Amino acid sequence: MTNSIAALLLAACLGSATGAWGQAIAASPPLAAENGGMEGTIVVNDLAGPVGLAVSPTGQTLFVLRLRDRDVLGVDLQDPTKRWTAVPAAPEVEPRALGIIDSSTLALLVSEQETWSIRVHRLPAPGTPAAADPVQTVKLGAATEAGENSPAILVSPSRDWLAVTGLPGALPKIVRLTITGARLGTPSERRCPALADRPSAVTVGSGGEWGLFLPPSPAAAGRGTLLAWVSPSGAQRLLQLDSGLERVTAAACCRETGLLWALAGGGASGEGAEGLWRVDAAYVEGRQVARAVGIAALPAPTGLVCLPNGEVAVSHGTESSRIIRFSPRVGGPKEPTR
């Protein structure tokens, strides 16, 4: 058994190539699947309203989208008391999600009345606010009804394209835009997975493959949310499994470790609570499975990002929010400490 989802994908692609499977197991990180193996530390504990998260390429700066205040804060993860307004609020613009293109460029998914678009902002040095006006605006389309899933921006590991998911029903399920320098190309569904259902959460693997959490089919009553991995071109479904989770709202596959994390409402078997979960790859009795491991019970989780050194950051709360950094440790689960 191995935690790394990359190993599970490798097995799916190579079939009976046991040598490659053995190499994948040997290369997996030494994180125990029998317990959470993570220790939580509160980073920020005093934010009003729900928030979304993104992180700089170096992992040193956490960017926090304050949905109520409609601005973006920068937080120095080495000293979280150092905060600044990275992008100020703009009149009549409602930000919905954010993504970091590179160390000096931030993308905001916004809605203005019925129009959805991406606004690209150039970031000055840490501690200095950017201009409220973007350097580029790319329109995605118009929608009158609200979407069922949380909007998100995904930036590819190579940082040469980004994708937008969770848009309202009249707009594409997933749309992709190329990145050239600090500019975005034309929105397109090309190289996106063709889907019958809207995914509740989407992530991108270290090789550019799509990780999709999808509703179970009507014939699969009682089963949890499906986890599907699709080739980078969007054309080939590599693997599809029961994730063992229900009500998945966000996911992140960390490039450094290959581990897959999710925010979910609980385990599909009724066990576990709403909060942070890790979805481990496993090979049991000759069968590939996904095994959901509860890490921390967190009411109303809202944001999830990968950090360096196998860490992840999670935000949770609606009336007030806090952000917790989870770090690998030896031993069992532990409650977050101040």
Sine and cosine of phi, psi and omega as CSV:
sin_phi,cos_phi,sin_psi,cos_psi,sin_omega,cos_omega
0.00,0.00,0.54,-0.84,0.04,-1.00
-0.61,-0.80,0.49,-0.87,0.03,-1.00
-0.98,0.20,-0.52,0.86,-0.19,-0.98
-0.92,0.38,0.85,-0.53,0.03,-1.00
-0.91,0.41,-0.42,0.91,0.03,-1.00
-0.88,0.48,-0.58,0.81,0.03,-1.00
-0.91,0.42,-0.63,0.77,0.02,-1.00
-0.91,0.41,-0.64,0.77,0.05,-1.00
-0.91,0.42,-0.63,0.77,0.00,-1.00
-0.89,0.45,-0.65,0.76,0.02,-1.00
-0.90,0.43,-0.64,0.77,-0.01,-1.00
-0.90,0.43,-0.60,0.80,-0.06,-1.00
-0.98,0.19,-0.56,0.83,-0.13,-0.99
-0.98,-0.21,-0.12,0.99,0.07,-1.00
0.88,0.48,-0.92,-0.39,-0.13,-0.99
-1.00,0.01,0.25,0.97,0.00,-1.00
-0.96,0.26,0.99,0.15,-0.12,-0.99
-0.91,0.41,-0.46,0.89,0.04,-1.00
-0.89,0.45,-0.73,0.69,0.02,-1.00
-0.90,0.44,-0.62,0.79,0.03,-1.00
-0.90,0.43,-0.67,0.74,0.03,-1.00
-0.90,0.44,-0.64,0.77,0.04,-1.00
-0.89,0.45,-0.63,0.78,0.00,-1.00
-0.91,0.42,-0.64,0.77,0.03,-1.00
-0.90,0.44,-0.70,0.71,-0.04,-1.00
-0.90,0.43,-0.47,0.88,-0.06,-1.00
-1.00,0.02,-0.08,1.00,-0.06,-1.00
-0.95,0.30,0.48,-0.88,-0.04,-1.00
-0.94,0.34,0.52,-0.85,-0.06,-1.00
-0.99,0.17,0.90,0.43,0.01,-1.00
-0.93,-0.36,0.84,-0.54,-0.13,-0.99
-0.93,0.36,0.77,-0.64,0.03,-1.00
-1.00,0.08,-0.26,0.97,-0.06,-1.00
-0.97,0.23,-0.26,0.97,0.10,-1.00
-0.57,-0.82,0.08,-1.00,-0.05,-1.00
-0.87,0.50,-0.63,0.78,0.02,-1.00
0.90,0.43,0.33,0.95,-0.06,-1.00
-0.76,-0.65,0.51,-0.86,0.04,-1.00
-0.86,-0.51,0.75,-0.66,-0.07,-1.00
-0.98,-0.19,0.66,-0.76,0.08,-1.00
-0.75,-0.66,0.77,-0.64,0.00,-1.00
-0.96,0.29,0.80,-0.60,0.00,-1.00
-0.99,-0.12,-0.73,0.68,0.00,-1.00
-0.72,-0.70,0.68,-0.74,-0.13,-0.99
-0.69,-0.73,0.27,0.96,-0.16,-0.99
-0.64,-0.77,0.63,0.78,-0.02,-1.00
-0.98,-0.19,0.65,-0.76,0.00,-1.00
-1.00,0.04,0.71,-0.70,0.07,-1.00
0.97,0.24,0.07,-1.00,0.00,-1.00
-0.96,0.28,0.40,-0.92,-0.02,-1.00
-0.68,-0.73,0.32,-0.95,0.17,-0.98
-0.87,-0.50,0.29,-0.96,-0.12,-0.99
-0.78,-0.62,0.50,-0.87,0.22,-0.98
-0.48,-0.88,0.30,-0.95,-0.06,-1.00
-0.70,-0.71,0.52,-0.86,0.02,-1.00
-0.93,0.37,0.36,-0.93,-0.01,-1.00
-0.84,0.54,-0.52,0.85,0.01,-1.00
-0.99,0.16,-0.25,0.97,-0.05,-1.00
0.98,0.19,0.15,0.99,-0.05,-1.00
-1.00,0.01,-0.42,0.91,-0.05,-1.00
-0.85,-0.52,0.79,-0.61,0.09,-1.00
-0.99,-0.15,0.78,-0.63,0.05,-1.00
-0.97,-0.24,0.78,-0.63,-0.12,-0.99
-0.88,-0.48,0.90,-0.43,0.08,-1.00
-1.00,0.08,0.92,-0.40,0.04,-1.00
-1.00,-0.03,0.96,-0.26,-0.13,-0.99
-0.92,0.38,-0.53,0.85,0.00,-1.00
-0.97,0.26,-0.68,0.74,-0.02,-1.00
-1.00,0.06,-0.21,0.98,0.08,-1.00
0.89,0.45,0.52,0.85,0.06,-1.00
-0.76,-0.65,0.06,-1.00,0.01,-1.00
-0.84,-0.55,0.80,-0.60,0.06,-1.00
-0.99,-0.15,0.55,-0.83,0.21,-0.98
-0.98,-0.21,0.70,-0.72,0.00,-1.00
-0.80,-0.61,0.82,-0.57,0.07,-1.00
-0.97,0.23,0.92,-0.40,-0.08,-1.00
-0.94,0.34,-0.35,0.94,0.08,-1.00
-0.98,0.21,-0.45,0.89,0.07,-1.00
-0.58,-0.82,1.00,0.07,-0.11,-0.99
-0.89,0.47,-0.18,0.98,0.09,-1.00
-0.95,0.31,-0.29,0.96,0.05,-1.00
-1.00,0.06,0.96,-0.28,-0.01,-1.00
-0.74,-0.68,0.44,-0.90,0.04,-1.00
-0.43,-0.90,0.32,-0.95,0.07,-1.00
-0.99,0.16,0.96,-0.29,-0.02,-1.00
-0.97,0.23,-0.68,0.74,0.06,-1.00
-0.70,-0.71,0.89,-0.45,0.00,-1.00
-0.96,0.29,0.29,-0.96,0.05,-1.00
-0.91,0.41,0.54,-0.84,0.04,-1.00
-0.89,-0.45,0.62,-0.78,-0.03,-1.00
-0.87,0.50,0.70,-0.71,0.12,-0.99
0.89,0.45,0.29,0.96,0.03,-1.00
-0.90,-0.44,0.81,-0.59,-0.01,-1.00
-0.94,-0.33,0.97,-0.25,0.02,-1.00
-0.95,0.33,0.62,-0.79,-0.05,-1.00
-0.89,-0.46,-0.50,0.87,-0.02,-1.00
-0.31,-0.95,0.29,-0.96,0.02,-1.00
-0.64,-0.77,0.37,-0.93,0.06,-1.00
-0.51,-0.86,0.46,-0.89,-0.02,-1.00
-0.96,-0.27,0.90,-0.43,0.00,-1.00
-0.97,0.24,-0.75,0.66,0.11,-0.99
-0.45,-0.89,-0.15,-0.99,-0.12,-0.99
-0.90,0.44,-0.28,0.96,-0.04,-1.00
-0.81,-0.59,0.24,0.97,-0.06,-1.00
-0.66,-0.75,0.77,-0.64,-0.03,-1.00
-0.83,-0.56,0.63,-0.78,0.05,-1.00
-0.92,-0.40,0.74,-0.67,0.05,-1.00
-0.90,-0.44,0.79,-0.62,0.18,-0.98
-1.00,0.06,0.83,-0.55,-0.09,-1.00
-0.74,-0.68,0.34,-0.94,0.16,-0.99
-0.82,-0.57,0.68,-0.73,0.07,-1.00
-0.81,-0.58,0.97,-0.22,-0.15,-0.99
0.85,0.53,-0.94,-0.35,-0.04,-1.00
-0.97,-0.23,0.01,1.00,-0.08,-1.00
-0.99,-0.16,0.76,-0.65,0.04,-1.00
-0.96,-0.28,0.66,-0.75,-0.02,-1.00
-0.42,-0.91,0.20,-0.98,0.12,-0.99
-0.93,-0.36,0.78,-0.63,0.05,-1.00
-0.95,-0.32,0.79,-0.61,-0.03,-1.00
-0.98,-0.21,0.80,-0.60,-0.01,-1.00
-0.88,-0.48,0.67,-0.74,0.14,-0.99
-1.00,0.06,0.73,-0.69,-0.04,-1.00
-0.98,-0.18,0.81,-0.58,0.12,-0.99
-0.97,0.25,-0.24,-0.97,-0.01,-1.00
-0.88,0.47,0.50,-0.87,0.05,-1.00
-0.79,0.62,0.68,-0.73,-0.03,-1.00
1.00,-0.10,-0.16,0.99,-0.03,-1.00
-0.91,-0.41,0.79,-0.62,-0.02,-1.00
-0.96,0.29,0.53,-0.85,0.12,-0.99
-0.99,0.14,0.18,-0.98,0.08,-1.00
-0.95,0.31,0.52,-0.85,0.04,-1.00
-0.93,0.37,-0.48,0.88,0.01,-1.00
-0.99,0.12,0.70,-0.71,-0.02,-1.00
-0.98,0.20,0.28,-0.96,0.10,-1.00
-1.00,0.04,-0.27,0.96,0.05,-1.00
-0.42,-0.91,0.60,-0.80,0.11,-0.99
-0.78,-0.63,0.80,-0.60,0.00,-1.00
-0.88,-0.47,0.89,-0.45,-0.01,-1.00
-0.98,0.19,0.67,-0.74,0.01,-1.00
-0.97,-0.24,-0.42,0.91,-0.01,-1.00
0.63,-0.78,-0.08,-1.00,-0.04,-1.00
-0.86,-0.51,0.55,-0.83,0.03,-1.00
-0.46,-0.89,0.69,-0.72,-0.02,-1.00
-1.00,-0.10,-0.52,0.85,-0.04,-1.00
-1.00,0.00,0.40,-0.92,0.03,-1.00
-0.99,0.17,0.52,-0.86,0.04,-1.00
-0.99,0.13,0.39,-0.92,0.00,-1.00
-0.99,0.11,-0.43,0.90,-0.10,-1.00
-0.93,-0.37,0.31,-0.95,-0.02,-1.00
-0.96,0.27,0.80,-0.60,0.06,-1.00
-0.90,0.45,0.49,-0.87,0.00,-1.00
-0.45,-0.89,0.48,-0.88,0.16,-0.99
-0.93,-0.38,0.79,-0.62,0.05,-1.00
-0.92,-0.40,0.77,-0.64,0.07,-1.00
-0.96,-0.29,0.76,-0.65,-0.07,-1.00
-0.90,0.43,0.43,-0.90,0.04,-1.00
-0.84,0.55,-0.54,0.84,0.03,-1.00
-0.99,0.15,-0.18,0.98,0.01,-1.00
0.86,0.52,0.53,0.85,0.08,-1.00
-0.93,-0.36,0.06,1.00,0.16,-0.99
-0.37,-0.93,0.38,-0.93,0.13,-0.99
-0.72,-0.69,0.32,-0.95,0.01,-1.00
-0.76,-0.66,0.47,-0.89,0.06,-1.00
-0.87,-0.50,0.75,-0.67,0.01,-1.00
-0.76,-0.65,0.19,-0.98,0.05,-1.00
0.97,0.24,0.33,0.94,0.03,-1.00
-0.96,0.29,0.37,-0.93,0.02,-1.00
-0.87,0.49,0.25,-0.97,-0.20,-0.98
-0.82,0.57,-0.57,0.82,-0.05,-1.00
-0.96,0.27,-0.24,0.97,-0.04,-1.00
-0.99,-0.17,0.27,-0.96,-0.05,-1.00
-0.85,0.52,0.47,-0.88,0.05,-1.00
-0.90,0.43,-0.66,0.75,0.08,-1.00
-0.63,-0.78,0.70,-0.71,0.06,-1.00
-0.76,-0.65,0.61,-0.79,-0.13,-0.99
-0.86,-0.52,0.63,-0.78,0.03,-1.00
-0.73,-0.68,0.72,-0.70,0.06,-1.00
-0.97,0.26,0.44,-0.90,0.05,-1.00
-0.91,-0.41,0.84,-0.54,0.08,-1.00
-0.81,-0.58,0.97,-0.25,-0.11,-0.99
0.91,0.42,-0.86,-0.51,0.03,-1.00
-0.97,-0.26,0.25,0.97,-0.06,-1.00
-0.89,-0.46,0.48,-0.88,0.01,-1.00
-0.97,-0.24,0.54,-0.84,0.05,-1.00
-1.00,0.08,-0.23,-0.97,-0.03,-1.00
-0.97,0.25,0.71,-0.70,0.04,-1.00
-0.87,0.50,0.66,-0.75,-0.04,-1.00
-0.47,-0.88,0.51,-0.86,0.12,-0.99
-1.00,-0.03,0.02,1.00,0.04,-1.00
-0.91,0.42,0.67,-0.75,-0.02,-1.00
0.93,0.38,0.29,0.96,0.14,-0.99
-0.97,-0.23,0.53,-0.85,0.03,-1.00
-0.88,0.48,0.65,-0.76,0.10,-0.99
-0.99,0.12,0.87,-0.50,-0.14,-0.99
-0.79,-0.62,0.64,-0.77,0.11,-0.99
-0.99,0.15,-0.56,0.83,-0.03,-1.00
-0.90,-0.43,0.44,-0.90,0.08,-1.00
-0.97,0.23,0.77,-0.63,0.04,-1.00
-0.94,0.33,0.58,-0.82,0.05,-1.00
-0.99,0.16,-0.37,0.93,0.05,-1.00
-0.38,-0.92,0.53,-0.85,-0.02,-1.00
-0.68,-0.73,0.61,-0.79,0.12,-0.99
-0.66,-0.75,0.12,-0.99,0.02,-1.00
-0.81,-0.59,0.78,-0.62,0.01,-1.00
-0.97,0.25,0.12,-0.99,-0.07,-1.00
-0.90,0.43,-0.40,0.92,0.03,-1.00
-0.99,-0.11,0.16,0.99,-0.01,-1.00
1.00,0.04,0.05,1.00,0.02,-1.00
-0.96,0.29,0.50,-0.87,-0.02,-1.00
-1.00,0.05,0.73,-0.68,0.14,-0.99
-0.94,-0.35,0.87,-0.49,-0.14,-0.99
-0.85,-0.53,0.75,-0.66,0.17,-0.99
-0.98,-0.20,0.88,-0.48,-0.16,-0.99
-0.84,-0.55,0.47,-0.88,0.05,-1.00
-0.91,0.41,0.56,-0.83,0.05,-1.00
-0.92,0.39,0.40,-0.92,0.02,-1.00
-0.94,0.35,0.41,-0.91,0.02,-1.00
-0.84,0.55,-0.47,0.88,-0.02,-1.00
-0.98,0.22,-0.19,0.98,-0.06,-1.00
-0.96,-0.27,0.77,0.63,-0.02,-1.00
-0.87,0.49,0.68,-0.74,0.01,-1.00
1.00,0.02,-0.15,0.99,0.02,-1.00
-1.00,0.03,0.31,-0.95,-0.01,-1.00
-1.00,0.08,-0.09,-1.00,0.07,-1.00
-0.88,0.48,0.66,-0.75,0.00,-1.00
-0.99,0.15,0.59,-0.81,0.15,-0.99
-0.93,-0.37,0.87,-0.49,0.02,-1.00
-0.85,-0.53,0.67,-0.75,0.11,-0.99
-0.93,-0.37,0.77,-0.64,-0.08,-1.00
-0.83,-0.56,0.58,-0.81,-0.04,-1.00
-0.85,0.52,0.40,-0.92,-0.01,-1.00
-0.83,0.56,-0.48,0.88,0.02,-1.00
-0.97,0.24,-0.23,0.97,-0.06,-1.00
0.99,0.14,0.01,1.00,-0.15,-0.99
-1.00,-0.03,-0.44,0.90,-0.15,-0.99
-0.84,-0.55,0.81,-0.58,0.08,-1.00
-1.00,0.10,0.92,-0.39,-0.09,-1.00
-0.99,0.17,-0.55,0.84,-0.15,-0.99
-0.28,-0.96,0.58,-0.81,0.11,-0.99
-0.59,-0.81,0.79,-0.61,-0.09,-1.00
-0.65,-0.76,0.31,-0.95,0.23,-0.97
-0.97,0.26,0.84,-0.54,-0.05,-1.00
-0.96,0.27,-0.32,0.95,-0.07,-1.00
0.99,0.16,0.18,0.98,-0.04,-1.00
-0.83,-0.56,0.34,-0.94,0.11,-0.99
-0.83,-0.55,0.52,-0.85,0.12,-0.99
0.81,0.58,0.83,0.56,0.06,-1.00
-0.97,0.24,0.79,-0.61,-0.05,-1.00
-0.92,-0.39,-0.32,0.95,0.00,-1.00
-0.37,-0.93,0.44,-0.90,0.00,-1.00
-0.53,-0.85,0.45,-0.89,0.05,-1.00
-0.50,-0.87,0.83,-0.56,0.11,-0.99
-0.98,-0.21,0.91,-0.41,-0.13,-0.99
-0.99,0.14,0.82,-0.58,-0.08,-1.00
-0.89,0.45,-0.60,0.80,-0.10,-1.00
-0.92,0.39,-0.62,0.79,-0.10,-1.00
-0.94,-0.35,-0.37,0.93,-0.12,-0.99
0.97,0.23,0.13,0.99,0.00,-1.00
-0.99,0.14,0.56,-0.83,-0.02,-1.00
-0.95,-0.32,0.81,-0.58,-0.01,-1.00
-0.89,-0.46,0.45,-0.89,-0.02,-1.00
-0.53,-0.85,0.52,-0.85,0.23,-0.97
-0.98,-0.18,0.82,-0.57,-0.11,-0.99
-0.57,-0.82,0.29,-0.96,-0.01,-1.00
-0.99,0.16,-0.13,0.99,0.00,-1.00
0.57,-0.82,0.05,-1.00,0.02,-1.00
-0.97,0.23,0.50,-0.87,-0.03,-1.00
-0.91,0.41,-0.40,0.92,0.00,-1.00
-0.99,0.13,0.01,1.00,-0.03,-1.00
1.00,-0.05,-0.09,1.00,0.01,-1.00
-1.00,0.00,0.44,-0.90,0.05,-1.00
0.99,0.10,0.15,-0.99,-0.10,-1.00
-0.81,-0.59,0.18,-0.98,0.09,-1.00
-0.87,0.49,0.72,-0.70,0.02,-1.00
0.43,-0.90,-0.57,-0.82,-0.06,-1.00
-1.00,-0.05,0.74,-0.67,0.03,-1.00
-0.76,-0.65,0.47,-0.88,0.18,-0.98
-0.93,-0.38,0.71,-0.71,0.01,-1.00
-0.97,-0.25,0.97,-0.24,-0.07,-1.00
-1.00,0.03,0.60,-0.80,0.16,-0.99
-0.99,0.17,0.65,-0.76,0.00,-1.00
-0.58,-0.82,0.40,-0.92,0.03,-1.00
-0.76,-0.65,0.98,-0.21,-0.16,-0.99
-0.87,-0.49,0.85,-0.52,0.05,-1.00
0.78,0.63,0.72,0.70,0.03,-1.00
0.96,0.28,0.21,0.98,-0.06,-1.00
-0.81,-0.58,0.70,-0.71,0.03,-1.00
-0.99,0.15,0.75,-0.66,0.00,-1.00
-0.66,-0.75,0.30,-0.95,0.17,-0.99
-0.94,-0.35,0.70,-0.72,-0.07,-1.00
-0.86,-0.51,0.89,-0.45,-0.02,-1.00
-1.00,0.09,0.79,-0.61,-0.01,-1.00
-0.88,-0.47,0.88,-0.48,0.02,-1.00
-0.95,0.32,0.76,-0.65,-0.01,-1.00
-0.97,-0.25,-0.75,0.66,-0.03,-1.00
-0.41,-0.91,0.69,-0.72,0.10,-1.00
-0.99,0.16,0.88,-0.47,-0.05,-1.00
-0.71,-0.70,0.91,-0.42,0.00,-1.00
-0.92,0.38,0.69,-0.73,0.06,-1.00
0.79,0.61,0.87,0.50,0.05,-1.00
-0.93,0.37,0.63,-0.78,-0.11,-0.99
-0.80,-0.60,-0.40,0.92,-0.09,-1.00
-0.54,-0.84,0.52,-0.86,-0.06,-1.00
-0.50,-0.87,0.80,-0.60,0.06,-1.00
-0.63,-0.78,0.46,-0.89,0.10,-1.00
-1.00,0.09,0.60,-0.80,0.08,-1.00
-0.85,-0.52,0.21,-0.98,0.06,-1.00
-0.90,0.44,0.27,-0.96,0.10,-0.99
0.89,0.46,0.54,0.84,0.08,-1.00
0.97,0.25,0.21,0.98,-0.02,-1.00
-1.00,-0.02,0.35,-0.94,0.15,-0.99
-0.69,-0.73,0.45,-0.89,0.09,-1.00
-0.88,-0.47,0.65,-0.76,-0.04,-1.00
-0.75,-0.67,0.68,-0.74,0.16,-0.99
-0.94,-0.33,0.52,-0.86,0.07,-1.00
-0.45,-0.89,0.42,-0.91,-0.01,-1.00
0.89,-0.47,0.43,-0.90,0.02,-1.00
-0.87,-0.49,-0.81,0.58,0.06,-1.00
-0.95,0.32,-0.65,0.76,0.13,-0.99
-0.65,-0.76,0.47,-0.88,-0.10,-1.00
-0.83,-0.56,0.49,-0.87,0.20,-0.98
-0.72,-0.69,0.39,-0.92,-0.02,-1.00
-0.86,-0.51,0.76,-0.65,-0.05,-1.00
-0.86,-0.51,0.71,-0.71,0.10,-0.99
-0.98,-0.20,0.80,-0.59,0.02,-1.00
-0.96,-0.27,0.78,-0.63,-0.05,-1.00
-0.85,-0.52,0.59,-0.81,0.05,-1.00
-0.90,0.44,0.62,-0.79,0.08,-1.00
-0.49,-0.87,0.28,-0.96,0.06,-1.00
-1.00,0.06,0.77,-0.64,0.00,-1.00
0.88,-0.48,-0.16,-0.99,-0.08,-1.00
-1.00,0.07,-0.01,-1.00,0.00,-1.00
-0.89,0.46,0.44,-0.90,0.00,-1.00
-0.61,-0.79,0.60,-0.80,0.01,-1.00
-0.93,0.37,0.51,-0.86,0.03,-1.00
-0.85,0.52,0.62,-0.79,0.03,-1.00
-0.90,-0.44,0.41,-0.91,0.03,-1.00
-0.99,0.14,0.00,0.00,0.00,0.00
